[in-house]
Amino acid sequence: MPFANLMQAIIGIDALWWSFAAGAACAMPLSLARHQGGGWRKAHMLAPYVGEGAIPAEVGSLPKATVAVPGTGGS
């Protein structure tokens, strides 16, 4: 908005549209600097889970398949 206000006297109403490009040109180096800083790499969404996990022998691999019994109508 400051760009549009300052440039309105020079280029008129087109200053509003040029202010979008000027804002993007200012935001890009700031975004790149933030990304290159690397602080976002240390952020964690959830705390690490430290509880006990299941013992592999206790966990079944697949549910048992249903088998049709002959002479019962398929059930």
Helices and strands as residue ranges (DSSP letters): H 2-11, H 14-37, G 39-42, G 56-58
